[in-house]
């Protein structure tokens, strides 16, 4: 037994040594693997951290862009509000100036009426004095054989002093010159004053105007400094012509009515049927039809039809605004506002089409109402439609008052309607 013990122990130690080596190898491999894994995890963690930093920087940039956009939008809204306030301020100034002009015009017309009455008195006194002088001359010749010359020269040299009225007229001219870029139409005309429209503002038939120069020859001439030399008739010359026409109106009334050229009865017979052969229609950008009269190369817009379209649109928008005032549900308010925007845009397209026809195809408004409806008025309406929001009762009211004013001026000018249609027919045939 003692001889075999070393032999038994030796293989055991070898096995233990091998096991120890295997354990060391396994431990080293584990340590290397763990070290490699930790290094890889550290690299991945660092890479992830860098990516996260980049993402955070990009998000911060987006936040800054949003803040800048919000600030910019706020500035735009503030500027828009300031511009709207200025526009309303200027519109109010225009309305105030127009009311002042209207007031001055009424005062001038009252003065003209007084001048007419005084002129009648002067004519009556002159006729009586001439009759009496002729009677005395005849009596002196019959009884005493004396021939005397009646001193009519001094009477002819007497002039009517219109200096105060001309001074008032100059003030009106100055106001009109300030508004030369704007079509001057009265914004609000009180209902009780409408029957008192002066005769000077009414348009006479062409035959009556043709006889006015002969009537003016009997009236004392105006001072030479008031003679107009401009080739085109401006606002000032129109006013002076209206004053002269008014002064001579009553003097020429009897002569005009007795003249064979007086065709008032014929003018009263003119209606729209007399112009049916010239009537045409043009599509207005999908917003309805534009009526006009055509003869040859002449294109004259139907002004009354345009005003009717404007009034109908105003009435339709007014009904929606009335509903909007009583609706509290946000969704219904949104739909009503969208409908208002659609109506407003449709009217703007309609007016833009008319403006295009005027600029490109030679269309024009009737000469009889050229100072009431013209290209400048049309541009002003388009501009108002572009900047106004009809959801605002105040802005809608401004546009409505403008249309009411235009309609009132047009009706005053074209009443009775036979004058309007007669003037249109003559304008087409000339």
C-alpha positions in Angstrom: 0.0 0.0 0.0 2.8 2.4 0.8 4.4 1.9 -2.7 1.2 2.8 -4.5 0.4 6.1 -2.7 2.7 8.4 -4.7 1.3 7.0 -7.9 -2.3 7.9 -6.7 -1.5 11.4 -5.6 0.3 12.5 -8.7 -2.6 12.3 -11.1 -4.8 14.1 -8.6 -2.4 17.1 -8.5 -2.3 17.3 -12.2 -6.0 17.4 -12.5 -6.2 20.1 -9.9 -3.6 22.1 -11.7 -5.5 21.8 -14.9 -8.7 22.8 -13.2 -7.0 25.9 -11.8 -5.7 26.8 -15.2 -9.1 26.4 -16.7 -10.6 28.6 -14.0 -8.0 31.3 -14.6 -8.7 31.2 -18.3 -12.4 31.4 -17.8 -12.0 34.3 -15.4 -9.7 36.1 -17.8 -12.2 35.6 -20.7 -15.1 36.8 -18.5 -13.1 39.9 -17.5 -12.2 40.7 -21.1 -15.7 40.2 -22.3 -17.1 42.3 -19.4 -14.5 45.0 -20.1 -15.3 45.0 -23.8 -19.0 45.1 -23.0 -18.6 48.0 -20.6 -16.5 50.0 -23.2 -19.2 49.4 -25.8 -21.9 50.4 -23.5 -20.0 53.6 -22.6 -19.5 54.4 -26.3 -23.2 53.8 -27.0 -24.2 55.9 -24.0 -21.9 58.7 -25.2 -23.3 58.5 -28.7 -26.9 58.5 -27.3 -26.0 61.5 -25.2 -24.6 63.5 -28.1 -27.7 62.7 -30.2 -30.0 63.8 -27.4 -28.1 67.1 -27.1 -28.5 67.7 -30.9 -32.2 66.9 -30.6 -32.6 69.3 -27.7 -30.8 72.0 -29.6 -33.1 71.6 -32.7 -36.2 71.6 -30.4 -34.9 74.9 -28.8 -34.5 76.4 -32.3 -38.0 75.5 -33.2 -39.3 77.0 -29.9 -37.4 80.2 -30.7 -38.9 80.3 -34.2 -42.4 79.8 -32.8 -41.8 82.6 -30.3 -40.5 84.9 -33.1 -43.5 84.0 -35.3 -45.8 84.8 -32.4 -44.2 88.1 -31.7 -44.2 89.0 -35.5 -47.9 88.1 -35.8 -48.6 90.3 -32.8 -46.8 93.2 -34.4 -48.7 92.7 -37.6 -52.0 92.7 -35.8 -51.0 95.8 -34.0 -50.0 97.5 -37.2 -53.2 96.4 -38.9 -55.3 97.8 -36.1 -53.4 101.2 -36.3 -53.9 101.3 -40.1 -57.6 100.6 -39.7 -57.9 103.4 -37.1 -56.1 105.8 -39.5 -58.4 104.8 -42.3 -61.5 105.3 -40.2 -60.1 108.7 -39.1 -59.6 109.8 -42.7 -63.0 108.5 -43.8 -64.6 110.5 -40.9 -62.7 113.6 -42.0 -63.9 113.1 -45.6 -67.5 112.8 -44.3 -67.1 116.0 -42.2 -65.7 117.9 -45.2 -68.5 116.7 -47.4 -71.1 117.8 -44.9 -69.4 121.2 -44.8 -69.5 121.4 -48.6 -73.2 120.4 -48.5 -73.9 123.1 -46.0 -72.1 125.8 -48.0 -73.9 124.6 -51.2 -77.3 125.0 -49.5 -76.4 128.5 -48.4 -75.2 129.4 -51.9 -78.5 128.1 -53.4 -80.5 130.1 -50.9 -78.5 133.2 -52.0 -79.2 132.4 -55.6 -82.9 132.2 -54.9 -82.7 135.6 -53.3 -80.8 136.9 -56.4 -83.6 135.5 -58.6 -86.2 137.4 -56.7 -84.3 140.6 -56.7 -83.6 140.1 -60.5 -87.4 139.8 -61.0 -87.9 143.0 -59.1 -85.3 144.8 -61.2 -86.8 143.6 -64.4 -90.2 144.8 -63.3 -88.9 148.2 -62.3 -87.0 148.5 -65.5 -90.1 147.6 -67.6 -92.3 150.1 -65.7 -89.7 152.8 -66.1 -89.3 152.2 -69.8 -93.0 152.3 -70.3 -93.4 155.5 -68.4 -90.4 157.1 -70.2 -91.8 156.1 -73.6 -95.2 157.6 -72.6 -93.5 160.9 -71.6 -91.4 161.0 -74.7 -94.5 160.6 -76.9 -96.4 163.2 -75.0 -93.5 165.7 -75.3 -93.3 165.1 -79.0 -97.1 165.5 -79.5 -97.5 168.7 -77.4 -94.3 170.6 -77.8 -92.5 168.9 -80.7 -89.5 168.1 -78.6 -87.5 165.0 -79.3 -85.7 163.6 -76.3 -83.4 160.6 -75.9 -84.3 158.3 -73.1 -81.2 157.7 -70.9 -81.2 153.9 -71.1 -77.4 153.8 -71.4 -76.9 154.5 -67.7 -79.4 151.7 -66.9 -77.6 149.3 -69.2 -74.3 150.1 -67.5 -75.7 149.2 -64.1 -74.5 145.8 -63.0 -75.8 143.5 -60.3 -73.2 143.2 -57.5 -72.6 139.5 -57.1 -69.4 139.9 -55.1 -70.6 138.4 -51.8 -72.0 135.3 -53.7 -68.8 135.0 -55.7 -66.8 135.1 -52.5 -68.9 132.3 -51.1 -68.5 130.4 -54.3 -64.7 130.7 -54.0 -64.9 129.1 -50.5 -66.8 126.2 -52.0 -64.2 125.9 -54.8 -61.4 125.8 -52.2 -63.1 123.0 -50.4 -63.7 121.1 -53.6 -60.1 121.5 -54.7 -59.0 119.9 -51.4 -61.2 116.9 -52.3 -60.2 116.9 -56.0 -59.0 113.3 -55.8 -62.3 112.2 -54.3 -65.7 112.2 -55.9 -67.7 114.6 -53.8 -71.1 113.4 -53.0 -73.2 114.2 -50.0 -73.1 111.5 -47.4 -76.3 112.2 -45.6 -79.2 114.2 -46.9 -82.0 114.8 -44.3 -85.4 113.6 -45.5 -87.1 116.9 -44.9 -84.6 118.7 -47.1 -85.1 116.6 -50.2 -88.1 118.5 -51.6 -86.0 121.7 -51.2 -83.4 120.7 -53.8 -82.4 123.8 -55.7 -83.2 124.2 -59.3 -79.6 124.7 -60.2 -78.8 121.0 -59.4 -81.5 119.7 -61.7 -80.5 118.7 -65.2 -82.5 120.5 -67.8 -83.4 119.0 -71.2 -80.9 119.7 -74.0 -83.3 122.1 -75.7 -83.5 124.2 -72.6 -79.8 124.5 -72.3 -79.4 125.4 -75.9 -81.5 128.6 -75.3 -79.7 129.7 -72.1 -77.0 131.8 -74.0 -79.7 134.0 -75.4 -81.2 134.5 -71.9 -77.8 135.2 -70.5 -77.3 138.0 -73.0 -80.1 140.0 -71.4 -78.4 139.6 -68.0 -75.5 141.9 -67.0 -72.2 140.3 -67.7 -70.1 138.9 -64.9 -66.8 140.7 -64.1 -64.0 139.8 -66.5 -61.9 138.2 -63.7 -64.5 135.4 -63.3 -64.3 134.3 -67.0 -63.0 130.7 -67.3 -60.2 129.9 -69.8 -59.7 126.3 -69.0 -60.3 123.9 -72.0 -61.8 121.2 -69.8 -64.8 121.8 -67.6 -63.6 121.5 -64.0 -65.6 121.4 -60.8 -65.3 125.1 -60.4 -66.6 125.9 -63.9 -69.5 123.5 -63.4 -70.5 125.4 -60.2 -70.3 128.8 -62.0 -72.4 127.4 -64.9 -75.0 126.1 -62.4 -75.1 129.6 -60.8 -75.5 131.4 -64.2 -78.1 128.8 -65.2 -80.1 129.4 -62.1 -80.0 133.2 -62.4 -81.1 133.0 -66.0 -83.7 130.3 -65.4 -86.7 132.4 -64.5 -85.9 135.0 -67.2 -85.8 132.3 -69.9 -88.7 130.2 -68.6 -91.5 132.0 -70.5 -89.5 132.2 -73.7 -88.5 128.5 -73.5 -92.0 127.3 -73.0 -93.3 129.4 -75.9 -90.5 128.3 -78.2 -91.3 125.7 -80.9 -88.1 123.8 -80.0 -89.4 123.1 -76.5 -89.9 119.3 -76.5 -90.7 118.5 -72.9 -93.8 116.4 -74.0 -91.6 114.3 -76.2 -88.9 113.8 -73.5 -91.6 112.6 -71.1 -92.4 109.7 -73.5 -88.9 108.1 -73.3 -88.7 104.8 -71.4 -86.4 101.8 -71.2 -88.2 100.2 -74.1 -86.8 102.9 -76.4 -83.3 101.6 -75.6 -84.0 97.8 -75.8 -82.3 97.5 -79.2 -79.0 98.8 -77.7 -79.2 96.8 -74.4 -76.5 94.1 -73.9 -75.2 92.0 -71.0 -71.7 90.9 -69.9 -70.7 88.1 -67.5 -69.1 89.5 -64.3 -66.6 87.0 -63.1 -69.3 84.5 -62.1 -71.0 87.2 -60.0 -74.0 88.1 -62.2 -74.5 90.1 -65.4 -73.4 93.6 -66.2 -75.9 95.6 -68.2 -74.8 98.1 -70.8 -75.9 99.9 -74.0 -74.0 99.5 -77.2 -74.2 101.3 -80.5 -71.2 100.8 -82.8 -68.1 101.4 -80.8 -69.9 103.2 -78.0 -70.4 101.2 -74.7 -72.4 102.9 -71.9 -72.9 101.1 -68.6 -76.4 100.9 -67.2 -75.8 102.9 -64.0 -79.3 102.3 -62.5 -78.8 98.5 -62.8 -75.5 98.8 -61.0 -77.0 100.7 -58.1 -79.8 98.2 -57.9 -77.2 95.4 -57.6 -75.4 97.3 -54.9 -78.7 97.9 -52.9 -79.7 94.2 -53.2 -76.3 93.1 -51.9 -76.5 95.6 -49.0 -80.0 94.3 -48.1 -78.8 90.7 -48.2 -75.8 91.4 -46.1 -77.9 93.4 -43.6 -80.2 90.4 -43.0 -77.2 88.2 -42.3 -75.7 90.8 -39.9 -79.1 91.0 -38.2 -79.0 87.2 -37.6 -75.4 87.4 -36.5 -76.3 89.8 -33.7 -78.6 87.2 -32.1 -76.6 84.0 -32.7 -74.4 82.9 -29.8 -73.2 79.5 -31.0 -69.7 79.8 -32.4 -70.2 77.3 -35.2 -73.3 79.2 -36.5 -71.4 82.5 -36.2 -68.6 81.1 -38.3 -70.9 80.0 -41.1 -72.7 83.4 -41.1 -69.4 85.3 -41.2 -68.2 83.0 -44.1 -71.4 83.9 -46.0 -70.8 87.6 -45.4 -67.3 87.2 -46.8 -68.6 85.4 -49.8 -71.1 88.1 -50.5 -68.5 90.8 -50.1 -66.0 89.1 -52.4 -68.7 88.5 -55.0 -69.6 92.2 -55.1 -65.9 93.1 -55.3 -65.4 90.8 -58.3 -68.5 92.3 -59.9 -67.1 95.9 -59.6 -63.6 94.8 -60.6 -65.1 93.4 -63.9 -66.8 96.7 -64.6 -63.5 98.5 -63.9 -61.7 96.1 -66.3 -64.3 96.8 -69.0 -63.8 100.6 -68.6 -60.0 100.3 -68.8 -59.6 97.7 -71.5 -62.8 98.0 -73.7 -63.7 101.6 -73.4 -66.9 101.2 -71.3 -68.1 104.4 -69.6 -70.9 105.6 -67.3 -73.6 107.9 -68.7 -72.5 111.5 -69.2 -75.7 112.7 -67.3 -74.5 111.2 -64.1 -70.7 111.2 -64.7 -70.0 113.3 -61.6 -72.0 110.8 -59.4 -70.9 107.5 -60.9 -67.4 107.4 -62.4 -64.2 105.4 -62.4 -62.9 107.1 -59.2 -66.1 106.1 -57.3 -65.7 102.6 -58.5 -62.1 102.3 -57.3 -63.2 103.8 -54.0 -65.9 101.2 -53.5 -63.5 98.4 -54.5 -60.9 99.7 -52.0 -63.6 99.8 -49.2 -64.6 96.2 -50.0 -60.9 95.1 -49.9 -60.2 96.5 -46.4 -63.5 96.4 -44.7 -64.9 93.5 -42.6 -68.7 93.4 -42.9 -69.0 91.4 -39.7 -68.3 94.7 -38.0 -71.5 96.7 -37.9 -69.5 100.0 -38.0 -67.6 99.2 -41.2 -70.7 97.8 -42.9 -72.6 101.0 -42.0 -69.9 103.1 -43.7 -70.3 101.2 -46.9 -74.1 101.3 -46.6 -74.1 105.1 -46.1 -71.9 105.4 -49.2 -74.4 103.5 -51.3 -77.4 105.4 -49.9 -75.6 108.7 -50.8 -74.9 107.6 -54.3 -78.4 106.3 -54.8 -80.0 109.5 -53.5 -77.8 111.7 -55.7 -78.5 109.5 -58.7 -82.3 109.6 -58.1 -82.3 113.4 -57.7 -80.4 113.7 -61.0 -82.5 111.2 -63.0 -86.0 112.0 -61.8 -88.2 111.8 -63.8 -86.7 108.7 -65.5 -87.6 110.0 -68.9 -84.8 112.5 -68.7 -82.3 109.8 -68.0 -83.4 107.6 -70.9 -83.7 110.5 -73.3 -80.1 111.6 -72.4 -78.9 108.0 -72.9 -80.5 107.7 -76.3 -79.1 111.1 -77.4 -75.6 110.1 -76.1 -75.7 106.8 -78.1 -76.9 108.5 -81.3 -74.5 111.4 -81.3 
